[in-house]
């Protein structure tokens, strides 16, 4: 189910795509800030996450994410306003893959610590077993303990996340392998030529900054900007310095709407 935050006199619509293990509800505070500054927001839950129907922590194919995002953008288009895509972490990867597979009528793209290379993945033994399980038992789920202290330094968010029963602590083997395959494809296919703002946490414990930079440097775009936030953890919009991040994002929106 999509959640909408409608601005009184909207300038544009922002479609927010959340990351792995989480859900769209975690973006309420950010959505309300955009709303107060004249930007309507559309945010939902990706398949297998949050309140979406189906097996939790499982997808058959990454294509499900692509089709979901396409549907969200189509819905946002009904407003006849400029549409922007904002994707965080795996949501950033999903936005990239969507815009590699299809051309969507969006005005610009904002990526927040996109998952283009993952730290602390499965070890070699589990990696080898996962290749077999992906074929014979793709819905088998493995534990992935969620630790809010490595995604943000914001203690208020830690407290909220520890009470949040919508955050996943298990994912399927197929989800993991599809995630890996999507990362590989993101690095070899070209994305639509759209104004791009990529913001990367400077002290990211979740994604590999060198892979983010490699992807960014390989993009042949008319307009692109890379901003690294020194000392910030993965969830830059939740960090104690989030107001600076928000203002930087708002400047990009204002100059492209």
N, C-alpha and C positions, 0 to 999 in steps of 0.2 A: 504494500500500500504506500502510495506517495504522500508525503507531507509537504504542504505548501506554506510559504511565508510570503504574504502578498504586501508589497510596499504600497503606501497611500497613493503616490504618483510614481509608478515604476519607470525607471530608465532602461532597464534590461532585466533578463532572467538568468540566474546562475543555476546550473545543474550540478549538484555536488555528488561525487562518487566516493563512497567510503572505502576503507582498506580492509585487509584480511582480519578475520576473527571478530571484527566490531560490527557496527550497524549505523544506519543513518541518524538515529536518535542522539548519537554522541555529538552531532553537529548543530544542535539546537542553539547554543550560545553564539556560534559563528553566524548561523543563518539569521538570527535576530539582529545582529550587528549590521549585516548587509541590508536587511529589511529597513532598519532605521535610517540608513544612508541612501535609500531609494532604489534598492535592488531586490526584486522578488527572488525567492529561492525555491527550487524543487529538489527534494532529497528523498531517497527511498532506501530499501534494503536489497542488496544483491541476492541472487538465488542461493539458498542454503544458509542464509545468515539473517539475523534479526527475526522479524516476524514473517518472513517469506515462507510459503508452504514448501513442503518437500523435506528430504533428509538433511538434517543440520550438518554443516561442514562438508557437504558433498556436492559436486557437480559432475555431470556426464562429460561436459566439454567446456572449455573457456569461451566457446561461442555463445553460451548462455549469457555470459556477462555482456558480450558485445551486443547481442540482440536486446538485452534489457536497457542498456545505455541508449541505444538507438530509439527505443520506445520512450524513454524519458525526454530525449531531445525533441522528438515529434510532439509529445504532449506540451512541452514548453513553447514550441513554435506557435501554438494556437493563440498566444497572446499578441502575435504580430510585433513583438519586441526583439531586439538583439538578444541572442542566446550565447552564454559563455559556459564552458565546461571546466570544472575544477575537480581534479582527482588526487586523492592522497594515497601514497604507498602503493598497495596492490591496486587500489582504485585508479592511481595514476597510470600504472601499467595497463589496466583495462581501457582507460581513455586512449592511450597510445595505440593499443591493438585495434580499438574501434575505428580510429581515424586512419589506420593503415589499411583496414579492410573496406571502408566505405567513406564517401564524402558526405559530410553532414553540414547543414547550414548553420554553423556556429561562427561567432565573431572573433573569438579568441580562446586560448587554452591556458590554464594555470595548473601546473603540476607541483605537488608538495611531497618532497622526499620520495619520488617514484621508485617502485621496486624493480630496478633494472639489474640487480645483483644482490643476492641475499647473504647476510652473515649468519653463522651458526645454523647452517642447514643440516640435513641428515649426515651421519658419519658414513664412511665407505661401506661397511657391512650392511647397514640399513638401506643405503642407496642401491646396492646390488639386489637386495631382496625386494625392494619396492618396484623394480622393473618387472619382476615376475608377478608380484601381487597385482600390479596394474592390469595385467591380462586375466588373471584367474580369480581375483577377489578385489575388484576396484572399489567396492563400498566399505571395505574394512577400514575402520577408523583407528588412528593412532593419537596418543595424548600429545598435546602441545600446551604445557602450562603457561598461562598468560601472566606476565609480570609487568604491571603498569610502571614500575620504577625504571625500566630501561627504555620506555618510549617517551616519557616526559619527566621533568623535574618538578612538576606542579603537584603538590601534595593534595590539593583539593580534588584533582582529577583521580589520584590514587584511590582516595576514599570512595568516590563515585563508582569507579570501575570495579572495586572489590565487592560492591553490592549489586552490580549489574549482571543479572542472570542471562542476558542476551549475548554476552561476550562468549565466544567459543573457546573451549579448552580441548577440543578434539577435531581433527579433520580426516577426511578419507584419503587413501592412497591415490586414488584418481585425482582428487583435488590437488594434491601435492605435485603429481607428475604434470598435470595440465598447467599449473603455475610455472613450473620449470620450462615447459615447452613454449609458453607464452613469452617468457623472458628471452629465450633464444630467437624467436620470431621477431620480437621487437627490435633486436639489434641488427637484423638483416633486411628488414623491409622499411620502406619509406613512409613517413606520415604525411598527411595532407599539409599543404603549405598554408599555415595559419599563424597569426601572431601568437607567439609562445612566451610565457614566463615560467621558467623552471626555478623553483626555490628548494634548496637542499640544506638540511640540518648539518652543521659543521662538526658535531660530535654525535653522529648517528650510530646507534648500537644495533640497528636492524638491517640497513642496506649499505652496500659498498659504494662509497662516494666516487671511487675511480671508475666504476661502471656507469654511474650516472653521468659523469663528465664525458666518458667515451661516447655514450649514446648522443649526448647533446652536441658534441663537436662534430659528429657525423651527420647531423641534420642540415640539409641544404634548404634553408628557409629564407624568405625575404626579410623576416623580422623575428629575432629570437633574443631572449635575455636570460642569463644565468645569474642567480643570486645565492650565495652561500652565507648562512647565518652562523658565525663562529660561536662555539660553545653550546649551541642549542641541540637538544635531543630530537629524535625522530618526528614527533608530533609538533611541528613548529607553531601551529595555531593554538596549541594548548600550553605552550611554554610561558614562563613568567614574563618574557619579552613579547608576548603575542600581539600587543598593541602595535609595536613597530612592524611586525610581519603583516598585520591586517592593513595598516596604512600603506605599506608598500604595494600590497595587492590591490587596494582601492585605487591607487594612482594608475596602475595598469588598466583597470576597468574603465576609469574615467577617460583615459586617453584613447580608448578603442571602441567605445559604445556608439 
